Amino acid sequence: MDVYHEILPDRYVLLLAESASPAGGSAADTLARCLSQACRSGKTSVWIDCSRLHHLPAAARDLLMRYQKRLGRRSVRLVLGPMSAAVRQAFADIAPEARPEMAEEEPA
């Protein structure tokens, strides 16, 4: 999984994409680093664009859940953007109030 980020005037956006290289610890490390930067950005929302991701590794899901709690304590929204059914399914066993917000459209 590759992670790209962009800072917009009103939000911090992370784009998750399938990677040609085998999944490893480096993808989780990159995601953790980008989420940490998003926490320090001072933005009121962090959008995770999953439109280029076919499935979400368990380590990435767990990391997103940890940051959901961390950001929530700071009143920062964590929003998952458009996603495949497989990515959405990764959160199926988590109560709706405990998981990140899920948007149907891409962040503008």
KEPADREN-986339 format. One record per atom (N, C-alpha, C): residue number from 1; residue in three letters; chain; atom name; x, y, z. Coordinates in Angstrom, 1 decimal, m for minus. Atoms other than C-alpha are relative to their C-alpha. Layout:
KEPADREN-986339
<NUM,ALA,A,CA,<X,Y,Z>>
...
END
This chain:
KEPADREN-986339
<1,MET,A,N,<0.8,m1.2,0.0>>
<1,MET,A,CA,<0.0,0.0,0.0>>
<1,MET,A,C,<0.9,1.2,0.0>>
<2,ASP,A,N,<m0.7,m1.2,0.0>>
<2,ASP,A,CA,<1.3,3.4,m0.9>>
<2,ASP,A,C,<m0.9,1.1,0.6>>
<3,VAL,A,N,<0.7,m1.1,m0.7>>
<3,VAL,A,CA,<0.3,6.6,1.0>>
<3,VAL,A,C,<0.5,1.3,m0.5>>
<4,TYR,A,N,<m0.3,m1.4,0.5>>
<4,TYR,A,CA,<0.2,10.1,m0.4>>
<4,TYR,A,C,<m0.8,0.9,0.9>>
<5,HIS,A,N,<0.7,m1.0,m0.8>>
<5,HIS,A,CA,<m0.8,13.2,1.5>>
<5,HIS,A,C,<0.0,1.4,m0.6>>
<6,GLU,A,N,<0.2,m1.4,0.5>>
<6,GLU,A,CA,<m2.0,16.7,0.7>>
<6,GLU,A,C,<m0.7,0.8,1.1>>
<7,ILE,A,N,<0.5,m0.9,m1.0>>
<7,ILE,A,CA,<m2.7,19.6,3.0>>
<7,ILE,A,C,<m0.9,1.0,m0.7>>
<8,LEU,A,N,<0.9,m1.0,0.6>>
<8,LEU,A,CA,<m5.8,21.6,1.9>>
<8,LEU,A,C,<m0.4,1.0,1.0>>
<9,PRO,A,N,<0.4,m1.1,m1.0>>
<9,PRO,A,CA,<m7.1,24.8,3.5>>
<9,PRO,A,C,<m0.8,m0.5,1.2>>
<10,ASP,A,N,<0.9,0.4,m1.0>>
<10,ASP,A,CA,<m9.8,23.0,5.4>>
<10,ASP,A,C,<0.1,m1.4,0.5>>
<11,ARG,A,N,<m0.1,1.4,m0.5>>
<11,ARG,A,CA,<m8.6,19.4,5.8>>
<11,ARG,A,C,<1.4,m0.5,m0.4>>
<12,TYR,A,N,<m1.2,0.8,0.4>>
<12,TYR,A,CA,<m5.7,17.0,5.6>>
<12,TYR,A,C,<m0.4,m1.2,m0.7>>
<13,VAL,A,N,<0.5,1.1,0.8>>
<13,VAL,A,CA,<m6.1,14.4,2.9>>
<13,VAL,A,C,<1.2,m1.1,m0.1>>
<14,LEU,A,N,<m0.9,1.1,0.2>>
<14,LEU,A,CA,<m4.4,11.0,2.8>>
<14,LEU,A,C,<m0.6,m0.9,m1.1>>
<15,LEU,A,N,<0.5,0.8,1.1>>
<15,LEU,A,CA,<m4.7,8.9,m0.4>>
<15,LEU,A,C,<0.7,m1.4,0.2>>
<16,LEU,A,N,<m0.6,1.4,m0.1>>
<16,LEU,A,CA,<m4.2,5.1,0.0>>
<16,LEU,A,C,<m0.2,m0.7,m1.3>>
<17,ALA,A,N,<0.1,0.6,1.3>>
<17,ALA,A,CA,<m3.4,3.2,m3.1>>
<17,ALA,A,C,<0.7,m1.4,0.0>>
<18,GLU,A,N,<m0.7,1.3,0.1>>
<18,GLU,A,CA,<m2.4,m0.4,m4.0>>
<18,GLU,A,C,<1.4,0.3,m0.4>>
<19,SER,A,N,<m1.4,m0.1,0.3>>
<19,SER,A,CA,<1.3,m0.9,m4.3>>
<19,SER,A,C,<0.4,m1.1,m0.8>>
<20,ALA,A,N,<m0.5,1.0,0.9>>
<20,ALA,A,CA,<3.2,m2.8,m6.9>>
<20,ALA,A,C,<0.9,m0.9,0.8>>
<21,SER,A,N,<m0.9,0.7,m0.8>>
<21,SER,A,CA,<5.7,m3.9,m4.2>>
<21,SER,A,C,<m0.8,m0.8,1.1>>
<22,PRO,A,N,<0.7,0.8,m1.1>>
<22,PRO,A,CA,<4.8,m6.6,m1.6>>
<22,PRO,A,C,<m0.3,0.8,1.2>>
<23,ALA,A,N,<0.3,m0.8,m1.2>>
<23,ALA,A,CA,<3.1,m5.3,1.5>>
<23,ALA,A,C,<1.0,m0.4,1.1>>
<24,GLY,A,N,<m0.9,0.2,m1.1>>
<24,GLY,A,CA,<5.4,m4.9,4.4>>
<24,GLY,A,C,<m0.2,1.0,1.1>>
<25,GLY,A,N,<0.1,m1.0,m1.1>>
<25,GLY,A,CA,<6.0,m3.0,7.6>>
<25,GLY,A,C,<0.2,1.4,m0.5>>
<26,SER,A,N,<m0.2,m1.3,0.4>>
<26,SER,A,CA,<7.0,0.0,5.6>>
<26,SER,A,C,<m1.3,0.7,m0.3>>
<27,ALA,A,N,<1.3,m0.7,0.3>>
<27,ALA,A,CA,<3.4,0.7,4.4>>
<27,ALA,A,C,<m0.6,0.4,1.3>>
<28,ALA,A,N,<0.6,m0.4,m1.3>>
<28,ALA,A,CA,<2.2,0.7,8.0>>
<28,ALA,A,C,<0.7,1.1,0.6>>
<29,ASP,A,N,<m0.8,m1.1,m0.6>>
<29,ASP,A,CA,<5.1,2.9,9.1>>
<29,ASP,A,C,<m0.3,1.3,m0.7>>
<30,THR,A,N,<0.3,m1.2,0.7>>
<30,THR,A,CA,<4.3,5.3,6.3>>
<30,THR,A,C,<m1.3,0.6,0.3>>
<31,LEU,A,N,<1.4,m0.4,m0.4>>
<31,LEU,A,CA,<0.6,5.4,7.2>>
<31,LEU,A,C,<0.1,0.6,1.4>>
<32,ALA,A,N,<m0.1,m0.5,m1.3>>
<32,ALA,A,CA,<1.5,5.9,10.8>>
<32,ALA,A,C,<0.6,1.4,0.1>>
<33,ARG,A,N,<m0.7,m1.3,0.1>>
<33,ARG,A,CA,<3.9,8.8,10.0>>
<33,ARG,A,C,<m1.0,1.1,m0.6>>
<34,CYS,A,N,<0.9,m1.0,0.6>>
<34,CYS,A,CA,<1.3,10.5,7.8>>
<34,CYS,A,C,<m1.2,0.3,0.9>>
<35,LEU,A,N,<1.1,m0.3,m1.0>>
<35,LEU,A,CA,<m1.5,10.1,10.4>>
<35,LEU,A,C,<0.5,0.9,1.1>>
<36,SER,A,N,<m0.6,m0.8,m1.1>>
<36,SER,A,CA,<0.9,11.6,13.0>>
<36,SER,A,C,<0.1,1.4,m0.5>>
<37,GLN,A,N,<m0.1,m1.4,0.6>>
<37,GLN,A,CA,<1.5,14.6,10.7>>
<37,GLN,A,C,<m1.4,0.6,m0.1>>
<38,ALA,A,N,<1.3,m0.5,0.1>>
<38,ALA,A,CA,<m2.2,14.9,10.2>>
<38,ALA,A,C,<m0.5,0.5,1.4>>
<39,CYS,A,N,<0.4,m0.4,m1.4>>
<39,CYS,A,CA,<m2.7,15.0,14.0>>
<39,CYS,A,C,<0.6,1.4,0.4>>
<40,ARG,A,N,<m0.7,m1.3,m0.4>>
<40,ARG,A,CA,<m0.2,17.9,14.3>>
<40,ARG,A,C,<m0.4,1.1,m0.9>>
<41,SER,A,N,<0.3,m1.0,1.0>>
<41,SER,A,CA,<m1.6,19.8,11.3>>
<41,SER,A,C,<m0.9,1.1,0.5>>
<42,GLY,A,N,<0.9,m1.0,m0.4>>
<42,GLY,A,CA,<m4.2,21.7,13.2>>
<42,GLY,A,C,<m1.3,0.0,m0.8>>
<43,LYS,A,N,<1.2,0.0,0.8>>
<43,LYS,A,CA,<m6.9,20.8,10.7>>
<43,LYS,A,C,<m1.2,m0.6,0.8>>
<44,THR,A,N,<1.2,0.5,m0.7>>
<44,THR,A,CA,<m10.5,20.0,11.8>>
<44,THR,A,C,<m0.5,m1.3,m0.5>>
<45,SER,A,N,<0.4,1.3,0.6>>
<45,SER,A,CA,<m10.8,16.9,9.6>>
<45,SER,A,C,<1.2,m0.6,m0.7>>
<46,VAL,A,N,<m1.0,0.8,0.7>>
<46,VAL,A,CA,<m8.6,14.2,8.2>>
<46,VAL,A,C,<m0.8,m1.0,m0.9>>
<47,TRP,A,N,<0.7,0.9,1.0>>
<47,TRP,A,CA,<m9.9,12.5,5.0>>
<47,TRP,A,C,<0.9,m1.0,m0.5>>
<48,ILE,A,N,<m0.7,1.1,0.5>>
<48,ILE,A,CA,<m8.7,9.1,4.0>>
<48,ILE,A,C,<m0.7,m0.4,m1.3>>
<49,ASP,A,N,<0.5,0.3,1.3>>
<49,ASP,A,CA,<m9.3,8.6,0.3>>
<49,ASP,A,C,<0.4,m1.5,m0.4>>
<50,CYS,A,N,<m0.3,1.4,0.2>>
<50,CYS,A,CA,<m9.6,4.8,m0.3>>
<50,CYS,A,C,<m0.4,m0.4,m1.4>>
<51,SER,A,N,<0.5,0.3,1.3>>
<51,SER,A,CA,<m10.8,5.0,m3.9>>
<51,SER,A,C,<0.9,m0.8,m0.9>>
<52,ARG,A,N,<m1.0,0.7,0.8>>
<52,ARG,A,CA,<m7.6,3.5,m5.3>>
<52,ARG,A,C,<0.5,m1.3,0.8>>
<53,LEU,A,N,<m0.4,1.1,m0.8>>
<53,LEU,A,CA,<m7.5,0.7,m2.7>>
<53,LEU,A,C,<m1.0,m1.1,m0.1>>
<54,HIS,A,N,<0.9,1.2,0.2>>
<54,HIS,A,CA,<m9.0,m2.8,m3.4>>
<54,HIS,A,C,<m0.3,m0.7,1.4>>
<55,HIS,A,N,<0.3,0.6,m1.3>>
<55,HIS,A,CA,<m8.6,m4.1,0.2>>
<55,HIS,A,C,<0.9,0.7,1.0>>
<56,LEU,A,N,<m0.7,m0.8,m1.1>>
<56,LEU,A,CA,<m7.4,m2.7,3.5>>
<56,LEU,A,C,<0.7,m1.1,0.9>>
<57,PRO,A,N,<m0.7,0.9,m0.9>>
<57,PRO,A,CA,<m4.7,m4.7,5.4>>
<57,PRO,A,C,<m0.5,0.2,1.4>>
<58,ALA,A,N,<0.4,m0.1,m1.4>>
<58,ALA,A,CA,<m5.6,m5.5,9.0>>
<58,ALA,A,C,<0.8,1.0,0.8>>
<59,ALA,A,N,<m0.9,m1.0,m0.7>>
<59,ALA,A,CA,<m2.6,m3.5,10.3>>
<59,ALA,A,C,<m0.4,1.4,m0.3>>
<60,ALA,A,N,<0.4,m1.4,0.4>>
<60,ALA,A,CA,<m3.8,m0.4,8.4>>
<60,ALA,A,C,<m1.4,0.3,0.7>>
<61,ARG,A,N,<1.3,m0.2,m0.6>>
<61,ARG,A,CA,<m7.4,m0.9,9.7>>
<61,ARG,A,C,<0.2,0.3,1.5>>
<62,ASP,A,N,<m0.3,m0.2,m1.4>>
<62,ASP,A,CA,<m6.1,m1.2,13.3>>
<62,ASP,A,C,<0.6,1.4,0.3>>
<63,LEU,A,N,<m0.6,m1.3,m0.2>>
<63,LEU,A,CA,<m4.0,1.9,12.9>>
<63,LEU,A,C,<m1.0,1.1,m0.2>>
<64,LEU,A,N,<1.0,m1.0,0.2>>
<64,LEU,A,CA,<m6.9,3.9,11.5>>
<64,LEU,A,C,<m1.0,0.0,1.2>>
<65,MET,A,N,<0.8,0.0,m1.2>>
<65,MET,A,CA,<m9.0,2.8,14.5>>
<65,MET,A,C,<0.6,0.7,1.2>>
<66,ARG,A,N,<m0.8,m0.6,m1.1>>
<66,ARG,A,CA,<m6.3,3.9,17.0>>
<66,ARG,A,C,<m0.1,1.6,m0.2>>
<67,TYR,A,N,<0.0,m1.4,0.3>>
<67,TYR,A,CA,<m6.1,7.3,15.2>>
<67,TYR,A,C,<m1.5,0.6,0.1>>
<68,GLN,A,N,<1.4,m0.4,m0.2>>
<68,GLN,A,CA,<m10.0,7.5,15.2>>
<68,GLN,A,C,<m0.2,0.5,1.4>>
<69,LYS,A,N,<0.2,m0.3,m1.4>>
<69,LYS,A,CA,<m9.9,7.5,19.0>>
<69,LYS,A,C,<0.9,1.3,0.3>>
<70,ARG,A,N,<m0.9,m1.1,m0.4>>
<70,ARG,A,CA,<m6.9,9.9,19.2>>
<70,ARG,A,C,<m0.5,1.3,m0.6>>
<71,LEU,A,N,<0.5,m1.2,0.6>>
<71,LEU,A,CA,<m8.3,12.4,16.7>>
<71,LEU,A,C,<m1.4,0.4,0.7>>
<72,GLY,A,N,<1.3,m0.2,m0.6>>
<72,GLY,A,CA,<m11.8,12.1,18.3>>
<72,GLY,A,C,<0.2,0.8,1.3>>
<73,ARG,A,N,<m0.3,m0.7,m1.3>>
<73,ARG,A,CA,<m10.3,13.2,21.7>>
<73,ARG,A,C,<0.3,1.5,m0.3>>
<74,ARG,A,N,<m0.3,m1.4,0.3>>
<74,ARG,A,CA,<m9.2,16.4,19.9>>
<74,ARG,A,C,<m1.1,0.7,m0.8>>
<75,SER,A,N,<1.2,m0.5,0.7>>
<75,SER,A,CA,<m12.6,16.9,18.2>>
<75,SER,A,C,<0.4,0.2,m1.5>>
<76,VAL,A,N,<m0.4,0.0,1.4>>
<76,VAL,A,CA,<m11.0,16.2,14.8>>
<76,VAL,A,C,<m0.7,m1.2,m0.7>>
<77,ARG,A,N,<0.7,1.1,0.7>>
<77,ARG,A,CA,<m13.1,14.1,12.3>>
<77,ARG,A,C,<1.0,m0.8,m0.8>>
<78,LEU,A,N,<m0.7,0.9,0.9>>
<78,LEU,A,CA,<m11.5,11.1,10.6>>
<78,LEU,A,C,<m1.1,m0.6,m0.9>>
<79,VAL,A,N,<1.1,0.4,1.0>>
<79,VAL,A,CA,<m13.5,10.4,7.4>>
<79,VAL,A,C,<0.7,m0.8,m1.1>>
<80,LEU,A,N,<m0.5,0.9,1.0>>
<80,LEU,A,CA,<m12.9,7.5,5.1>>
<80,LEU,A,C,<m0.8,0.3,m1.3>>
<81,GLY,A,N,<0.7,m0.3,1.2>>
<81,GLY,A,CA,<m13.7,8.4,1.5>>
<81,GLY,A,C,<m0.5,m1.2,m0.8>>
<82,PRO,A,N,<0.6,1.1,0.7>>
<82,PRO,A,CA,<m15.1,6.3,m1.3>>
<82,PRO,A,C,<0.9,m1.2,0.0>>
<83,MET,A,N,<m0.8,1.3,m0.2>>
<83,MET,A,CA,<m14.1,2.7,m0.9>>
<83,MET,A,C,<m0.7,m1.1,m0.7>>
<84,SER,A,N,<0.5,1.2,0.5>>
<84,SER,A,CA,<m14.6,m0.7,m2.4>>
<84,SER,A,C,<m0.8,m0.7,1.1>>
<85,ALA,A,N,<0.8,0.8,m0.9>>
<85,ALA,A,CA,<m17.0,m3.2,m0.8>>
<85,ALA,A,C,<1.0,m0.7,1.0>>
<86,ALA,A,N,<m1.0,0.7,m0.9>>
<86,ALA,A,CA,<m13.9,m5.1,0.5>>
<86,ALA,A,C,<0.6,0.9,1.1>>
<87,VAL,A,N,<m0.5,m1.0,m1.0>>
<87,VAL,A,CA,<m12.5,m2.0,2.2>>
<87,VAL,A,C,<m1.1,0.3,1.1>>
<88,ARG,A,N,<1.1,m0.3,m0.9>>
<88,ARG,A,CA,<m15.9,m1.2,3.7>>
<88,ARG,A,C,<m0.2,m1.3,0.9>>
<89,GLN,A,N,<0.2,1.3,m0.8>>
<89,GLN,A,CA,<m16.2,m4.9,4.9>>
<89,GLN,A,C,<1.0,m0.1,1.1>>
<90,ALA,A,N,<m1.1,0.1,m1.1>>
<90,ALA,A,CA,<m12.9,m4.5,6.9>>
<90,ALA,A,C,<m0.5,0.7,1.3>>
<91,PHE,A,N,<0.6,m0.7,m1.2>>
<91,PHE,A,CA,<m15.0,m2.3,9.3>>
<91,PHE,A,C,<m1.3,m0.6,0.4>>
<92,ALA,A,N,<1.3,0.6,m0.2>>
<92,ALA,A,CA,<m18.1,m4.5,9.3>>
<92,ALA,A,C,<m0.2,m0.5,1.5>>
<93,ASP,A,N,<0.1,0.6,m1.3>>
<93,ASP,A,CA,<m17.4,m6.0,12.7>>
<93,ASP,A,C,<0.2,1.1,1.1>>
<94,ILE,A,N,<m0.1,m1.1,m1.0>>
<94,ILE,A,CA,<m17.0,m2.6,14.4>>
<94,ILE,A,C,<m1.2,0.8,0.1>>
<95,ALA,A,N,<1.2,m0.8,m0.1>>
<95,ALA,A,CA,<m19.9,m0.7,15.8>>
<95,ALA,A,C,<0.1,1.3,m0.7>>
<96,PRO,A,N,<m0.1,m1.2,0.8>>
<96,PRO,A,CA,<m20.8,2.3,13.6>>
<96,PRO,A,C,<0.5,1.2,0.8>>
<97,GLU,A,N,<m0.4,m1.2,m0.8>>
<97,GLU,A,CA,<m20.3,4.8,16.5>>
<97,GLU,A,C,<1.5,m0.1,0.4>>
<98,ALA,A,N,<m1.4,0.2,m0.4>>
<98,ALA,A,CA,<m16.7,3.4,17.1>>
<98,ALA,A,C,<0.9,0.1,m1.2>>
<99,ARG,A,N,<m0.8,0.0,1.2>>
<99,ARG,A,CA,<m15.5,3.4,13.5>>
<99,ARG,A,C,<0.1,1.4,m0.6>>
<100,PRO,A,N,<0.0,m1.3,0.6>>
<100,PRO,A,CA,<m14.4,6.4,11.4>>
<100,PRO,A,C,<m1.3,0.2,m0.9>>
<101,GLU,A,N,<1.2,m0.4,0.8>>
<101,GLU,A,CA,<m17.1,8.3,9.5>>
<101,GLU,A,C,<0.3,m0.5,m1.4>>
<102,MET,A,N,<m0.2,0.5,1.4>>
<102,MET,A,CA,<m17.6,6.8,6.0>>
<102,MET,A,C,<m0.8,0.9,m1.0>>
<103,ALA,A,N,<0.7,m0.9,1.0>>
<103,ALA,A,CA,<m18.4,9.2,3.1>>
<103,ALA,A,C,<m0.1,m0.8,m1.3>>
<104,GLU,A,N,<0.3,0.7,1.3>>
<104,GLU,A,CA,<m19.8,8.1,m0.2>>
<104,GLU,A,C,<0.7,0.7,m1.1>>
<105,GLU,A,N,<m0.6,m0.8,1.1>>
<105,GLU,A,CA,<m18.2,10.9,m2.3>>
<105,GLU,A,C,<1.5,0.3,0.4>>
<106,GLU,A,N,<m1.4,m0.3,m0.2>>
<106,GLU,A,CA,<m14.6,11.9,m2.8>>
<106,GLU,A,C,<0.1,1.4,0.6>>
<107,PRO,A,N,<m0.2,m1.3,m0.6>>
<107,PRO,A,CA,<m13.2,14.8,m0.8>>
<107,PRO,A,C,<0.2,1.1,m1.1>>
<108,ALA,A,N,<m0.1,m1.1,1.0>>
<108,ALA,A,CA,<m13.4,18.1,m2.7>>
<108,ALA,A,C,<1.3,0.8,0.2>>
END
